[in-house]
Amino acid sequence: MMLSENEQMQLRVIELQQEHEDLHLIIDHLSEQICPDQLRLRRLKKRRLFVKDQIEHLKSTLIPDIDA
């Protein structure tokens, strides 16, 4: 079965939300360590922000334009 473009984007948003949550949990876990790897934390936070931006972009694409 073929999914419409909107359905594909909605699935991608769900995947990205899960990745964002996973990154959040990993970052929290690493931050609790006595001597966390700062470089790794920075990279993970940067990735999490990138994923969040992708989510917002896709969500805004899914919202239909309103005529003024």
C-alpha positions as CSV (number, residue, x, y, z in Angstrom):
1,M,0.0,0.0,0.0
2,M,1.3,3.4,-1.0
3,L,1.2,6.2,1.6
4,S,0.4,9.7,0.6
5,E,3.0,12.4,1.0
6,N,1.3,13.8,4.1
7,E,1.2,10.3,5.7
8,Q,4.9,9.8,5.0
9,M,5.7,13.2,6.6
10,Q,3.5,12.3,9.6
11,L,5.4,9.0,10.0
12,R,8.7,10.8,9.7
13,V,7.6,13.3,12.5
14,I,6.8,10.3,14.7
15,E,10.2,8.8,14.0
16,L,12.0,12.1,14.7
17,Q,10.0,12.6,17.9
18,Q,11.2,9.2,19.1
19,E,14.8,10.0,18.2
20,H,14.5,13.3,20.1
21,E,13.2,11.5,23.2
22,D,15.9,8.9,23.0
23,L,18.6,11.6,22.7
24,H,17.1,13.4,25.6
25,L,17.3,10.3,27.8
26,I,20.9,9.6,26.7
27,I,21.9,13.2,27.4
28,D,20.3,13.1,30.9
29,H,22.0,9.8,31.6
30,L,25.4,11.0,30.5
31,S,25.0,14.3,32.4
32,E,24.5,12.4,35.7
33,Q,28.0,10.8,35.4
34,I,30.7,12.0,37.6
35,C,33.0,13.0,34.8
36,P,30.8,13.2,31.6
37,D,32.4,13.4,28.2
38,Q,31.7,17.0,27.3
39,L,32.4,16.6,23.6
40,R,30.0,13.7,23.3
41,L,27.4,15.7,25.2
42,R,27.8,18.7,22.9
43,R,27.4,16.5,19.9
44,L,24.3,14.8,21.2
45,K,22.8,18.1,22.2
46,K,23.5,19.5,18.7
47,R,21.9,16.4,17.1
48,R,18.9,16.8,19.4
49,L,18.4,20.4,18.4
50,F,18.8,19.5,14.7
51,V,16.1,16.8,15.1
52,K,13.8,19.2,16.9
53,D,14.2,21.7,14.0
54,Q,13.4,19.0,11.5
55,I,10.2,18.1,13.5
56,E,9.1,21.7,13.5
57,H,9.8,22.1,9.8
58,L,7.8,19.0,8.9
59,K,4.9,20.1,11.2
60,S,4.8,23.5,9.6
61,T,4.7,21.8,6.1
62,L,1.8,19.7,7.2
63,I,-0.3,22.7,8.2
64,P,-2.2,24.0,5.2
65,D,-1.7,27.6,4.2
66,I,-4.6,30.0,5.1
67,D,-5.7,32.5,2.5
68,A,-5.5,36.1,3.9
